[in-house]
Amino acid sequence: MSNVISFAGALKMAIKDLQKPVLSKFEIFYLALHISKSNSYQGKLIRKQRTPFGIKKAFSLIGILLRERFISQDSDFRSYYKVADEASGNCDEVCCLVDPFCYLSHLSAMQKYGLTNRIPEIVIFTTAESKLWNKMKIDLEMKYRGEVRGDDEYLTLKKAVFPKVVRKMKIRVVESKFLHLAVQIRDSQARISEIGHTFLDMLIDPELCGGMSHVIDVWKENAKTYLDEIIEAVDGYSKGFFAGRYEISDDPS
């Protein structure tokens, strides 16, 4: 078997290795950029390119993958791409993939943690409001950029426009000036507010958590179990603290 592959072939391999159901132009661009820098992928050399890598080349590669039906326009997020060999992803995962600062919150988080027996009719997410989101995206862009030289072309991250329905589930996205600590759900692409911050949300937005009467019942039944986490969350919120750090959580199912 030849140890030399096409640029598009290498990009396909890199996308498969991500195991994500949806991807943005931003992610595909940086996958391709790092392949071009190393001139190889997984030990396979890339055929010599006639032109240097840049935005035009990246879009040309995306065009090839579209024509080969390796990727296609996502049905819910039209500026994102669905990967053909991957499952379409559930609502929780897809929303957290298209917005890197988004996480399940309020009644949806309560349900995942087993704090309520109510099944939310609408999946609730929280993300950063525009000013904070733009600040956080600069840090993320720098992380992606890595070894890119100052004179290299690069793409910027665009904030996703959420539709009302994702994967046949109604959603609501709450924009906040203060993001809580979010943890990644085990064996999932989705994220969720940390348990202490989930209790904090019940105090801040009880109407999004089943109403004050339900919140009181949940606190009476469960707050003692998570008292340390609640105190830490409330203390951080009182200081105007926010975090976008994601960890693996054993709690959510």
Solvent accessible surface area in square Angstrom, and as a share of the most:
residue,aa,sasa,rsa
1,M,228,1.02
2,S,75,0.48
3,N,81,0.42
4,V,63,0.36
5,I,31,0.16
6,S,36,0.23
7,F,8,0.03
8,A,12,0.09
9,G,22,0.22
10,A,0,0.00
11,L,0,0.00
12,K,52,0.22
13,M,57,0.25
14,A,2,0.01
15,I,1,0.00
16,K,95,0.40
17,D,81,0.42
18,L,63,0.31
19,Q,121,0.54
20,K,40,0.17
21,P,9,0.06
22,V,2,0.01
23,L,1,0.01
24,S,10,0.07
25,K,73,0.31
26,F,9,0.04
27,E,22,0.10
28,I,1,0.00
29,F,0,0.00
30,Y,2,0.01
31,L,37,0.18
32,A,0,0.00
33,L,6,0.03
34,H,83,0.37
35,I,6,0.03
36,S,35,0.22
37,K,86,0.37
38,S,68,0.44
39,N,76,0.39
40,S,29,0.19
41,Y,45,0.17
42,Q,123,0.55
43,G,59,0.56
44,K,47,0.20
45,L,92,0.46
46,I,9,0.05
47,R,137,0.50
48,K,195,0.83
49,Q,60,0.27
50,R,241,0.88
51,T,83,0.48
52,P,121,0.76
53,F,44,0.18
54,G,8,0.07
55,I,48,0.24
56,K,177,0.75
57,K,47,0.20
58,A,1,0.00
59,F,91,0.38
60,S,56,0.36
61,L,3,0.01
62,I,7,0.03
63,G,17,0.16
64,I,49,0.25
65,L,0,0.00
66,L,67,0.33
67,R,177,0.65
68,E,93,0.42
69,R,200,0.73
70,F,18,0.08
71,I,1,0.01
72,S,54,0.35
73,Q,90,0.40
74,D,1,0.00
75,S,83,0.53
76,D,34,0.17
77,F,7,0.03
78,R,144,0.52
79,S,71,0.46
80,Y,18,0.07
81,Y,19,0.07
82,K,51,0.22
83,V,0,0.00
84,A,55,0.42
85,D,98,0.51
86,E,43,0.19
87,A,85,0.66
88,S,48,0.31
89,G,16,0.15
90,N,82,0.42
91,C,6,0.03
92,D,22,0.11
93,E,29,0.13
94,V,0,0.00
95,C,0,0.00
96,C,1,0.01
97,L,28,0.14
98,V,3,0.02
99,D,0,0.00
100,P,29,0.18
101,F,14,0.06
102,C,0,0.00
103,Y,3,0.01
104,L,1,0.01
105,S,0,0.00
106,H,3,0.02
107,L,23,0.11
108,S,7,0.05
109,A,0,0.00
110,M,0,0.00
111,Q,73,0.32
112,K,58,0.24
113,Y,26,0.10
114,G,59,0.57
115,L,13,0.07
116,T,16,0.09
117,N,142,0.73
118,R,107,0.39
119,I,145,0.74
120,P,22,0.14
121,E,156,0.70
122,I,71,0.36
123,V,14,0.08
124,I,13,0.07
125,F,0,0.00
126,T,7,0.04
127,T,1,0.01
128,A,0,0.00
129,E,38,0.17
130,S,61,0.39
131,K,167,0.71
132,L,14,0.07
133,W,2,0.01
134,N,75,0.39
135,K,128,0.54
136,M,21,0.10
137,K,35,0.15
138,I,98,0.50
139,D,100,0.52
140,L,36,0.18
141,E,8,0.04
142,M,113,0.50
143,K,160,0.68
144,Y,66,0.25
145,R,38,0.14
146,G,54,0.52
147,E,152,0.68
148,V,20,0.11
149,R,144,0.52
150,G,86,0.82
151,D,117,0.61
152,D,28,0.14
153,E,100,0.45
154,Y,86,0.33
155,L,30,0.15
156,T,55,0.32
157,L,12,0.06
158,K,148,0.63
159,K,58,0.25
160,A,11,0.08
161,V,133,0.76
162,F,41,0.17
163,P,44,0.28
164,K,174,0.74
165,V,67,0.38
166,V,0,0.00
167,R,41,0.15
168,K,192,0.81
169,M,84,0.38
170,K,124,0.53
171,I,17,0.09
172,R,127,0.46
173,V,39,0.22
174,V,30,0.17
175,E,94,0.42
176,S,29,0.18
177,K,145,0.61
178,F,82,0.34
179,L,3,0.01
180,H,17,0.07
181,L,24,0.12
182,A,1,0.00
183,V,10,0.06
184,Q,53,0.23
185,I,8,0.04
186,R,121,0.44
187,D,147,0.76
188,S,29,0.19
189,Q,42,0.18
190,A,1,0.01
191,R,20,0.07
192,I,0,0.00
193,S,0,0.00
194,E,27,0.12
195,I,9,0.04
196,G,0,0.00
197,H,20,0.09
198,T,0,0.00
199,F,0,0.00
200,L,7,0.03
201,D,7,0.04
202,M,0,0.00
203,L,91,0.45
204,I,66,0.34
205,D,32,0.17
206,P,25,0.16
207,E,122,0.55
208,L,17,0.09
209,C,0,0.00
210,G,24,0.23
211,G,25,0.24
212,M,98,0.44
213,S,84,0.54
214,H,21,0.09
215,V,2,0.01
216,I,79,0.40
217,D,81,0.42
218,V,5,0.03
219,W,59,0.21
220,K,163,0.69
221,E,143,0.64
222,N,29,0.15
223,A,13,0.10
224,K,182,0.77
225,T,102,0.59
226,Y,53,0.20
227,L,92,0.46
228,D,114,0.59
229,E,62,0.28
230,I,7,0.04
231,I,101,0.51
232,E,127,0.57
233,A,1,0.01
234,V,60,0.35
235,D,69,0.36
236,G,16,0.15
237,Y,87,0.33
238,S,84,0.54
239,K,151,0.64
240,G,33,0.31
241,F,119,0.50
242,F,66,0.28
243,A,13,0.10
244,G,31,0.30
245,R,135,0.49
246,Y,73,0.28
247,E,70,0.32
248,I,102,0.52
249,S,11,0.07
250,D,112,0.58
251,D,88,0.45
252,P,7,0.05
253,S,112,0.72
